[in-house]
Amino acid sequence: MKYDIVIIGSGLGGLLCGAILSKYSYSVCVLEKHSVVGGNLQTFYRKDCCFNTGMHYMGSLDKEQILYKVFDYLGVIDRVEFEKIDSECSDKVFIGDKEYSIANGIENYKKRLISYFPDEKNQIENYLSKLDEIWNKTPILNLKKINFNDYSQNNHLENSLIEVIDSITNNQELKSVLLSNNGLYAGNPNKTPFYIHALIKKSFTQSSYRIKGGSDLLAKALKKIIEENKGNVLVNKEVIKINIDKFKAVSVTVSDNSTIYADSFISNIHPSQTNKMIDDGIFRKAYVNRIKNLENSIGSFVLYIVLKKKSYRHISSNIFFSKSKDIWAAVYKDNDEWPKAYMLYTNQDKNNQEYAESATIITFMKFEEVEKWRNTSVGKRGNDYLEFKKNKSQKLLDTVYLKFPDFKNCIDTVYSSSPLTYRDYTGIPQGSMYGIIKDYNNPLNSHLSTFTRIKNLNLTGQNIGVHGILGVTMNAILSCSSVIDINELLENIKNK
Ligand SMILES: Cc1cc2nc3c(=O)[nH]c(=O)nc-3n(C[C@H](O)[C@H](O)[C@H](O)COP(=O)(O)OP(=O)(O)OC[C@H]3O[C@@H](n4cnc5c(N)ncnc54)[C@H](O)[C@@H]3O)c2cc1C
């Protein structure tokens, strides 16, 4: 059998491409190397508690907002329960000894911020208008016609986040609050472009939601949509080779030795992994080396904590903690005083809703910390790795107890993951959280196109443009433009 489109990898990007293209009646086959779909949308259970491995909250999901519109068009809204996070305090931010409740809804956000910084009203308004500027010039987010020849749409790629923030205000405390959700994009003052911050920040400022029951429900809904449109989503199918004939992709070889043919291919995996599947000489050496040498974002160390029953109250907000006003330090400074920052959220106990049944705590971790176990696999890394994780878990917990001392007595069991876990479960090099770093010093090099030299092989996923649910959704729409008329798609989404 020959498909219209084969998609390599069932992360959010691959599944979205599959859902869009199958809705256009193309025959689609998504191939996933693991036994479950979703990549960073996967969840797992410990002692009956469901834990997200990656994505845990998202913005732009109010009815008139962009993610809602795309999900409504695809039929996701009818299948997944998105739970709104309290608009009066979607994020609780701790910076040193100070505490801020961040509201959402643009006007609400602005009002709250001005109440903390009344002398900075103009600066806050200026900041919000700069977020708007970037948002408004991104056609997909506004369901506006895309003109691929209009390069003015890209002239913001080289604006640096730190320079824009420094140009807005001299108030160090305000700067820290503006940057407080750095955990969502691992910002680095020497690299991060303003647009990465602007799009993510604006999306979460519009509205804030989580998926009731776990992020894998989004992956499962997309899989179901593809299957209802007569597509296939096959697990335990690791693609090991993309077969090219006369600069055209013709098939993929799977680890079980099967060959799957298609007219077009979309790769949802890291571009350096995609390149490894293609015979030498097809892509230019310079391109292959460039991709190989692009830096990936920092990885994460995550604690998944089962709490004693009815011991700790559920916190409806996300917690962002930074030891100091230097929010950037957690990403790019040395490992002294690790961890310098963390994100924390609790999961509601289904039977006792005012309590939390579990908590997830995420902090950054460099791959070098676990490099000596790089040749090991899950469950077989040895006792010294387990000891390493135990020490790191304790250090992270000790930092959490500084702000939440009651937490200590509520813990039943602690599980943890390191960048190696992510590398092995998603195939992302070095277990990077957000894939290829976008660098304002080198915007065109680090910002990859969905197109490749092979006309019927396209790329999608978080490595291409912006990461996270919003970025990956935009990238999926762009990737489908190799097969369908993207402006017609945007019009269809708009008119649903
Ligand atoms: C700890 C953490 C927390 C996060 N929190 C949030 C959040 O709250 N909100 C948000 O918006 N974003 C969040 N993100 C980011 C978000 O989860 C990712 O940007 C997004 O899920 C990436 O999707 P993707 O399409 O690039 O695919 P990936 O998730 O990278 O999936 C790729 C898939 O391809 C498969 N694959 C790899 N190689 C092969 C092969 N050879 N053959 C077949 N299949 C293969 C993998 O198994 C995987 O299933 C978080 C990320 C992390 C790590």
The ligand as an ORCA input file, in Angstrom:
! r2SCAN-3c Opt
* xyz 0 1
  C       9.372     19.226     31.171
  C       8.677     19.948     30.041
  C       7.584     20.758     30.319
  C       6.913     21.426     29.276
  N       5.819     22.180     29.584
  C       5.128     22.799     28.584
  C       3.932     23.531     28.869
  O       3.470     23.590     30.011
  N       3.304     24.149     27.825
  C       3.752     24.078     26.544
  O       3.136     24.659     25.640
  N       4.893     23.364     26.239
  C       5.565     22.718     27.225
  N       6.675     21.961     26.926
  C       7.126     21.889     25.514
  C       6.259     20.959     24.665
  O       5.950     19.807     25.398
  C       7.004     20.604     23.365
  O       7.421     21.793     22.710
  C       6.148     19.802     22.359
  O       5.380     18.810     22.992
  C       7.077     19.178     21.315
  O       6.332     18.532     20.321
  P       7.007     17.956     18.986
  O       5.952     17.892     17.954
  O       8.242     18.714     18.644
  O       7.360     16.434     19.288
  P       8.103     15.595     20.426
  O       7.342     15.728     21.691
  O       9.559     15.873     20.428
  O       7.851     14.125     19.884
  C       8.603     13.517     18.856
  C       8.087     12.086     18.695
  O       8.843     11.439     17.675
  C       9.129     10.103     18.094
  N      10.305      9.613     17.368
  C      11.603      9.984     17.551
  N      12.405      9.320     16.692
  C      11.593      8.519     15.948
  C      11.816      7.600     14.871
  N      13.055      7.359     14.405
  N      10.743      6.943     14.328
  C       9.483      7.174     14.784
  N       9.219      8.032     15.804
  C      10.257      8.702     16.368
  C       9.356     10.244     19.588
  O       9.241      8.998     20.255
  C       8.244     11.241     19.954
  O       7.035     10.572     20.228
  C       7.358     21.282     27.939
  C       8.457     20.457     27.654
  C       9.110     19.795     28.684
  C      10.271     18.894     28.366
*
